Amino acid sequence: MSSKFDSYQKRRLVSSYISVVISIALVLFMVGVLGLVLLKSTLVANRVKEKVAITLFLKDNVSSKQINSFKASLQEEAFTKRIIYTSKAQAAKQYSKEIGEDFMKFVGENPLKNGIDIYLKAEFITPEKMQELETKFLKNAFVADVSYDKLLISLLTKNIKRFSFWLLVLSGFFGLVAIILINSSIRLSIYSKRFNIKTMQMVGATKSFIRKPFIWRSIKLGFIGAVLALAGLAVIIYYADKFAPSLGLVKDYVSLAYLVSGVLLASFLITWLSTFFATQRFLNLQTDELYY
């Protein structure tokens, strides 16, 4: 009879551990997917920003040598991603192609100017910084005029900020849900051991001594859950990279390192804290309160 009961208790314990691992794995998988979206949304937003250019129209009296020198100095600037130079002759040819006829036949001379399109780094694509750059360039002796889409920059900045805010709110919400779910699973697994905890305490064991094996067990279960979650994320990343190779998910080692570190760190912190407070609760209960 005793062996059957022991066998039943072991099966129940194993079942409890499996449910904890599965709960942790599912929750961490969900958090990992959200983390991946958060990391890649920044990359996508930066790519959109870096397609915006500020155009410098040069004065007619600027020589080819001065233009080359100016281009070289712009390339060295901290805000420059890349530059494209378009001569007035190239600009006239492109404009004629767009309107479908040679406008030079009517005006007699080329009214367009040599231009430099500066594609800025993402962190400089804000209304304030673009305004600063415009003011700076207008003071340059080679520059006749500066042009960029101010309305587009304003809308782009506003929408990216709004999207980032709601994504952070969503991340915070799911993070809280993750903590609550994992905490509940661990509390249930420790609940079945509450009498053992109280017995050890009654024979003189210290709280830290009693708490230690529970914490280590939970951390191990959390690690197994994290590995399962990362395996699921690896499958998601593999297939997502096939359907959207432009995101470069597989080759983005920095983002992947952040993701793996974040999942492992989350599993460690949540399981450690949950186990600490769960055992502390049962350690502080009176013997007659264990039955409720």
C-alpha positions as a LaTeX table, in Angstrom:
\begin{tabular}{lrrr}
\hline
Residue & $x$ (\AA) & $y$ (\AA) & $z$ (\AA) \\
\hline
Met1 & 0.00 & 0.00 & 0.00 \\
Ser2 & 2.83 & 2.33 & 0.94 \\
Ser3 & 4.70 & 1.67 & $-2.32$ \\
Lys4 & 1.55 & 2.44 & $-4.34$ \\
Phe5 & 1.09 & 5.69 & $-2.46$ \\
Asp6 & 4.76 & 6.63 & $-3.00$ \\
Ser7 & 4.43 & 5.81 & $-6.68$ \\
Tyr8 & 1.30 & 7.97 & $-6.88$ \\
Gln9 & 3.06 & 10.84 & $-5.13$ \\
Lys10 & 6.03 & 10.61 & $-7.51$ \\
Arg11 & 3.74 & 10.64 & $-10.55$ \\
Arg12 & 1.91 & 13.61 & $-9.11$ \\
Leu13 & 5.20 & 15.40 & $-8.46$ \\
Val14 & 6.50 & 14.69 & $-11.96$ \\
Ser15 & 3.19 & 15.87 & $-13.41$ \\
Ser16 & 3.47 & 19.06 & $-11.36$ \\
Tyr17 & 7.01 & 19.69 & $-12.64$ \\
Ile18 & 5.96 & 19.06 & $-16.25$ \\
Ser19 & 3.07 & 21.51 & $-15.95$ \\
Val20 & 5.45 & 24.14 & $-14.52$ \\
Val21 & 7.94 & 23.61 & $-17.38$ \\
Ile22 & 5.20 & 23.80 & $-20.02$ \\
Ser23 & 3.72 & 26.94 & $-18.43$ \\
Ile24 & 7.13 & 28.62 & $-18.31$ \\
Ala25 & 7.96 & 27.55 & $-21.89$ \\
Leu26 & 4.67 & 28.86 & $-23.32$ \\
Val27 & 4.85 & 32.15 & $-21.48$ \\
Leu28 & 8.51 & 32.74 & $-22.35$ \\
Phe29 & 7.79 & 31.83 & $-25.97$ \\
Met30 & 5.06 & 34.47 & $-26.06$ \\
Val31 & 7.37 & 37.03 & $-24.44$ \\
Gly32 & 10.18 & 36.06 & $-26.85$ \\
Val33 & 7.96 & 36.59 & $-29.91$ \\
Leu34 & 6.97 & 40.00 & $-28.57$ \\
Gly35 & 10.62 & 40.81 & $-27.86$ \\
Leu36 & 11.54 & 39.84 & $-31.42$ \\
Val37 & 8.80 & 42.11 & $-32.78$ \\
Leu38 & 10.06 & 44.93 & $-30.54$ \\
Leu39 & 13.65 & 44.52 & $-31.74$ \\
Lys40 & 12.73 & 44.25 & $-35.40$ \\
Ser41 & 10.20 & 47.09 & $-35.30$ \\
Thr42 & 13.08 & 49.42 & $-34.46$ \\
Leu43 & 15.06 & 48.07 & $-37.42$ \\
Val44 & 12.09 & 48.49 & $-39.79$ \\
Ala45 & 11.40 & 52.01 & $-38.49$ \\
Asn46 & 15.06 & 52.95 & $-39.01$ \\
Arg47 & 15.01 & 51.58 & $-42.56$ \\
Val48 & 11.93 & 53.68 & $-43.36$ \\
Lys49 & 13.57 & 56.76 & $-41.85$ \\
Glu50 & 16.81 & 56.26 & $-43.77$ \\
Lys51 & 14.93 & 56.45 & $-47.09$ \\
Val52 & 14.21 & 60.13 & $-46.40$ \\
Ala53 & 16.67 & 62.56 & $-47.98$ \\
Ile54 & 17.51 & 66.22 & $-47.58$ \\
Thr55 & 18.49 & 67.84 & $-50.90$ \\
Leu56 & 21.09 & 70.60 & $-51.23$ \\
Phe57 & 20.91 & 72.73 & $-54.38$ \\
Leu58 & 24.32 & 74.20 & $-55.19$ \\
Lys59 & 25.08 & 77.62 & $-56.56$ \\
Asp60 & 26.01 & 77.86 & $-60.26$ \\
Asn61 & 29.43 & 79.36 & $-59.57$ \\
Val62 & 30.62 & 76.34 & $-57.53$ \\
Ser63 & 33.38 & 74.53 & $-59.44$ \\
Ser64 & 33.69 & 70.75 & $-59.92$ \\
Lys65 & 36.68 & 70.69 & $-57.59$ \\
Gln66 & 34.74 & 72.51 & $-54.87$ \\
Ile67 & 31.78 & 70.14 & $-55.37$ \\
Asn68 & 34.04 & 67.08 & $-54.93$ \\
Ser69 & 35.58 & 68.61 & $-51.82$ \\
Phe70 & 32.13 & 69.44 & $-50.43$ \\
Lys71 & 30.88 & 65.91 & $-51.14$ \\
Ala72 & 33.90 & 64.43 & $-49.33$ \\
Ser73 & 33.28 & 66.63 & $-46.28$ \\
Leu74 & 29.58 & 65.65 & $-46.21$ \\
Gln75 & 30.47 & 61.95 & $-46.35$ \\
Glu76 & 32.53 & 62.39 & $-43.17$ \\
Glu77 & 29.68 & 63.98 & $-41.22$ \\
Ala78 & 28.14 & 61.98 & $-38.34$ \\
Phe79 & 24.61 & 62.39 & $-39.74$ \\
Thr80 & 25.38 & 61.04 & $-43.24$ \\
Lys81 & 24.30 & 57.53 & $-44.23$ \\
Arg82 & 25.03 & 58.02 & $-47.94$ \\
Ile83 & 24.99 & 60.79 & $-50.53$ \\
Ile84 & 23.95 & 60.93 & $-54.19$ \\
Tyr85 & 25.17 & 63.75 & $-56.45$ \\
Thr86 & 23.01 & 64.74 & $-59.42$ \\
Ser87 & 24.40 & 67.25 & $-61.91$ \\
Lys88 & 22.11 & 69.82 & $-63.53$ \\
Ala89 & 22.47 & 67.96 & $-66.85$ \\
Gln90 & 21.36 & 64.66 & $-65.25$ \\
Ala91 & 18.50 & 66.44 & $-63.49$ \\
Ala92 & 17.32 & 67.95 & $-66.80$ \\
Lys93 & 17.43 & 64.55 & $-68.50$ \\
Gln94 & 15.42 & 62.92 & $-65.65$ \\
Tyr95 & 12.86 & 65.74 & $-65.65$ \\
Ser96 & 12.40 & 65.51 & $-69.41$ \\
Lys97 & 11.84 & 61.77 & $-69.08$ \\
Glu98 & 9.22 & 62.32 & $-66.38$ \\
Ile99 & 7.19 & 64.89 & $-68.35$ \\
Gly100 & 7.65 & 63.06 & $-71.65$ \\
Glu101 & 9.25 & 65.91 & $-73.62$ \\
Asp102 & 12.43 & 67.95 & $-73.71$ \\
Phe103 & 11.60 & 71.13 & $-71.79$ \\
Met104 & 15.01 & 72.59 & $-72.79$ \\
Lys105 & 13.62 & 73.32 & $-76.28$ \\
Phe106 & 11.18 & 75.79 & $-74.74$ \\
Val107 & 13.29 & 77.48 & $-72.04$ \\
Gly108 & 16.51 & 77.58 & $-74.05$ \\
Glu109 & 18.83 & 76.93 & $-71.12$ \\
Asn110 & 18.96 & 74.59 & $-68.16$ \\
Pro111 & 17.33 & 76.33 & $-65.15$ \\
Leu112 & 18.02 & 73.43 & $-62.79$ \\
Lys113 & 20.88 & 73.27 & $-60.32$ \\
Asn114 & 23.44 & 70.70 & $-59.28$ \\
Gly115 & 22.07 & 68.81 & $-56.30$ \\
Ile116 & 23.25 & 66.55 & $-53.51$ \\
Asp117 & 20.78 & 64.17 & $-51.84$ \\
Ile118 & 21.90 & 63.36 & $-48.31$ \\
Tyr119 & 20.33 & 60.24 & $-46.80$ \\
Leu120 & 20.61 & 60.67 & $-43.06$ \\
Lys121 & 21.10 & 58.13 & $-40.27$ \\
Ala122 & 17.86 & 57.22 & $-38.51$ \\
Glu123 & 18.60 & 59.10 & $-35.29$ \\
Phe124 & 18.79 & 62.38 & $-37.20$ \\
Ile125 & 15.36 & 62.01 & $-38.84$ \\
Thr126 & 13.35 & 64.26 & $-36.53$ \\
Pro127 & 11.76 & 67.66 & $-37.27$ \\
Glu128 & 14.08 & 69.40 & $-34.82$ \\
Lys129 & 17.34 & 67.91 & $-36.10$ \\
Met130 & 16.32 & 68.33 & $-39.74$ \\
Gln131 & 15.58 & 72.01 & $-39.04$ \\
Glu132 & 19.03 & 72.40 & $-37.45$ \\
Leu133 & 20.66 & 70.84 & $-40.51$ \\
Glu134 & 18.66 & 73.07 & $-42.86$ \\
Thr135 & 19.82 & 76.18 & $-40.98$ \\
Lys136 & 23.41 & 74.93 & $-41.02$ \\
Phe137 & 23.43 & 74.21 & $-44.77$ \\
Leu138 & 21.80 & 77.51 & $-45.72$ \\
Lys139 & 24.79 & 79.26 & $-44.13$ \\
Asn140 & 27.18 & 77.31 & $-46.38$ \\
Ala141 & 28.75 & 79.38 & $-49.20$ \\
Phe142 & 28.15 & 76.59 & $-51.78$ \\
Val143 & 24.44 & 76.02 & $-51.03$ \\
Ala144 & 21.70 & 77.98 & $-52.82$ \\
Asp145 & 18.71 & 76.22 & $-51.27$ \\
Val146 & 17.72 & 73.25 & $-49.08$ \\
Ser147 & 14.69 & 71.04 & $-49.65$ \\
Tyr148 & 13.05 & 68.18 & $-47.77$ \\
Asp149 & 9.51 & 67.02 & $-47.03$ \\
Lys150 & 8.77 & 68.61 & $-43.64$ \\
Leu151 & 5.24 & 67.22 & $-43.44$ \\
Leu152 & 6.47 & 63.68 & $-44.13$ \\
Ile153 & 9.17 & 63.97 & $-41.44$ \\
Ser154 & 6.63 & 65.24 & $-38.91$ \\
Leu155 & 4.11 & 62.46 & $-39.67$ \\
Leu156 & 6.79 & 59.78 & $-39.73$ \\
Thr157 & 8.20 & 60.84 & $-36.36$ \\
Lys158 & 4.75 & 61.08 & $-34.78$ \\
Asn159 & 3.56 & 57.68 & $-36.07$ \\
Ile160 & 6.77 & 55.87 & $-35.07$ \\
Lys161 & 6.57 & 57.35 & $-31.56$ \\
Arg162 & 2.92 & 56.31 & $-31.27$ \\
Phe163 & 3.65 & 52.78 & $-32.51$ \\
Ser164 & 6.65 & 52.43 & $-30.17$ \\
Phe165 & 4.58 & 53.62 & $-27.19$ \\
Trp166 & 1.77 & 51.10 & $-27.74$ \\
Leu167 & 4.27 & 48.33 & $-28.43$ \\
Leu168 & 5.99 & 49.08 & $-25.11$ \\
Val169 & 2.61 & 49.12 & $-23.33$ \\
Leu170 & 1.76 & 45.76 & $-24.90$ \\
Ser171 & 5.18 & 44.40 & $-23.92$ \\
Gly172 & 4.67 & 45.57 & $-20.34$ \\
Phe173 & 1.22 & 43.97 & $-20.21$ \\
Phe174 & 2.41 & 40.61 & $-21.53$ \\
Gly175 & 5.45 & 40.78 & $-19.26$ \\
Leu176 & 3.12 & 41.20 & $-16.28$ \\
Val177 & 0.93 & 38.32 & $-17.50$ \\
Ala178 & 4.08 & 36.18 & $-17.84$ \\
Ile179 & 5.12 & 36.92 & $-14.27$ \\
Ile180 & 1.65 & 36.15 & $-12.91$ \\
Leu181 & 1.29 & 32.86 & $-14.84$ \\
Ile182 & 4.75 & 31.55 & $-13.96$ \\
Asn183 & 4.32 & 32.68 & $-10.36$ \\
Ser184 & 0.98 & 30.82 & $-10.13$ \\
Ser185 & 2.49 & 27.61 & $-11.55$ \\
Ile186 & 5.40 & 27.69 & $-9.11$ \\
Arg187 & 3.16 & 28.51 & $-6.15$ \\
Leu188 & 0.98 & 25.49 & $-6.96$ \\
Ser189 & 4.02 & 23.19 & $-7.15$ \\
Ile190 & 5.29 & 24.49 & $-3.78$ \\
Tyr191 & 1.81 & 24.29 & $-2.24$ \\
Ser192 & 1.99 & 20.48 & $-2.39$ \\
Lys193 & 5.19 & 20.66 & $-0.29$ \\
Arg194 & 3.85 & 23.05 & 2.36 \\
Phe195 & 3.73 & 20.38 & 5.08 \\
Asn196 & 7.34 & 19.37 & 4.36 \\
Ile197 & 8.35 & 23.04 & 4.65 \\
Lys198 & 6.63 & 23.41 & 8.00 \\
Thr199 & 8.06 & 20.09 & 9.29 \\
Met200 & 11.63 & 21.17 & 8.40 \\
Gln201 & 11.02 & 24.51 & 10.07 \\
Met202 & 9.73 & 22.81 & 13.24 \\
Val203 & 12.86 & 20.67 & 13.59 \\
Gly204 & 15.06 & 23.77 & 13.50 \\
Ala205 & 15.97 & 24.29 & 9.84 \\
Thr206 & 16.57 & 27.93 & 8.91 \\
Lys207 & 14.45 & 29.70 & 6.31 \\
Ser208 & 17.37 & 30.04 & 3.87 \\
Phe209 & 18.19 & 26.33 & 4.24 \\
Ile210 & 14.56 & 25.34 & 3.52 \\
Arg211 & 14.21 & 27.82 & 0.67 \\
Lys212 & 17.44 & 26.90 & $-1.15$ \\
Pro213 & 16.43 & 23.53 & $-2.73$ \\
Phe214 & 13.09 & 24.94 & $-3.87$ \\
Ile215 & 14.79 & 27.90 & $-5.54$ \\
Trp216 & 17.36 & 25.71 & $-7.30$ \\
Arg217 & 14.68 & 23.32 & $-8.52$ \\
Ser218 & 12.57 & 26.17 & $-9.86$ \\
Ile219 & 15.57 & 27.72 & $-11.61$ \\
Lys220 & 16.32 & 24.35 & $-13.27$ \\
Leu221 & 12.69 & 24.01 & $-14.36$ \\
Gly222 & 12.78 & 27.60 & $-15.61$ \\
Phe223 & 15.94 & 26.88 & $-17.60$ \\
Ile224 & 14.32 & 23.83 & $-19.25$ \\
Gly225 & 11.25 & 25.94 & $-20.05$ \\
Ala226 & 13.48 & 28.67 & $-21.50$ \\
Val227 & 15.30 & 26.15 & $-23.73$ \\
Leu228 & 11.95 & 24.85 & $-25.02$ \\
Ala229 & 10.77 & 28.44 & $-25.63$ \\
Leu230 & 13.99 & 29.24 & $-27.52$ \\
Ala231 & 13.55 & 26.11 & $-29.63$ \\
Gly232 & 10.06 & 27.30 & $-30.58$ \\
Leu233 & 11.41 & 30.78 & $-31.34$ \\
Ala234 & 14.14 & 29.26 & $-33.53$ \\
Val235 & 11.46 & 27.60 & $-35.66$ \\
Ile236 & 9.51 & 30.88 & $-35.92$ \\
Ile237 & 12.67 & 32.81 & $-36.88$ \\
Tyr238 & 13.68 & 30.18 & $-39.47$ \\
Tyr239 & 10.33 & 30.29 & $-41.30$ \\
Ala240 & 9.93 & 34.07 & $-40.88$ \\
Asp241 & 13.36 & 34.53 & $-42.50$ \\
Lys242 & 12.21 & 32.41 & $-45.46$ \\
Phe243 & 9.09 & 34.53 & $-46.02$ \\
Ala244 & 10.72 & 37.90 & $-45.20$ \\
Pro245 & 14.47 & 37.61 & $-45.94$ \\
Ser246 & 14.81 & 41.41 & $-46.05$ \\
Leu247 & 14.48 & 41.48 & $-42.25$ \\
Gly248 & 17.68 & 39.43 & $-41.95$ \\
Leu249 & 16.44 & 37.59 & $-38.85$ \\
Val250 & 18.86 & 34.66 & $-39.05$ \\
Lys251 & 21.93 & 36.81 & $-39.70$ \\
Asp252 & 21.11 & 39.48 & $-37.13$ \\
Tyr253 & 23.36 & 38.01 & $-34.43$ \\
Val254 & 23.11 & 41.03 & $-32.14$ \\
Ser255 & 19.30 & 40.88 & $-31.97$ \\
Leu256 & 19.39 & 37.10 & $-31.55$ \\
Ala257 & 21.91 & 37.45 & $-28.70$ \\
Tyr258 & 19.62 & 40.01 & $-27.01$ \\
Leu259 & 16.65 & 37.69 & $-27.49$ \\
Val260 & 18.36 & 34.59 & $-26.06$ \\
Ser261 & 19.84 & 36.55 & $-23.15$ \\
Gly262 & 16.47 & 38.18 & $-22.42$ \\
Val263 & 14.57 & 34.87 & $-22.35$ \\
Leu264 & 17.16 & 33.17 & $-20.13$ \\
Leu265 & 17.39 & 36.17 & $-17.80$ \\
Ala266 & 13.59 & 36.42 & $-17.58$ \\
Ser267 & 13.30 & 32.70 & $-16.72$ \\
Phe268 & 15.95 & 33.04 & $-13.99$ \\
Leu269 & 14.56 & 36.19 & $-12.38$ \\
Ile270 & 10.88 & 35.21 & $-12.51$ \\
Thr271 & 11.42 & 31.68 & $-11.17$ \\
Trp272 & 13.83 & 32.88 & $-8.45$ \\
Leu273 & 11.55 & 35.67 & $-7.23$ \\
Ser274 & 8.37 & 33.57 & $-7.47$ \\
Thr275 & 9.90 & 30.70 & $-5.51$ \\
Phe276 & 11.37 & 33.05 & $-2.91$ \\
Phe277 & 8.05 & 34.72 & $-2.14$ \\
Ala278 & 6.03 & 31.49 & $-2.38$ \\
Thr279 & 8.25 & 29.67 & 0.13 \\
Gln280 & 8.33 & 32.76 & 2.33 \\
Arg281 & 4.54 & 32.72 & 2.47 \\
Phe282 & 4.38 & 29.11 & 3.65 \\
Leu283 & 7.24 & 29.66 & 6.09 \\
Asn284 & 5.27 & 32.46 & 7.73 \\
Leu285 & 2.04 & 30.45 & 8.05 \\
Gln286 & 0.94 & 28.86 & 11.29 \\
Thr287 & 0.49 & 25.09 & 11.32 \\
Asp288 & $-3.33$ & 25.24 & 11.43 \\
Glu289 & $-3.33$ & 27.64 & 8.44 \\
Leu290 & $-1.70$ & 25.02 & 6.16 \\
Tyr291 & $-5.03$ & 23.26 & 5.76 \\
Tyr292 & $-6.72$ & 26.22 & 4.05 \\
\hline
\end{tabular}
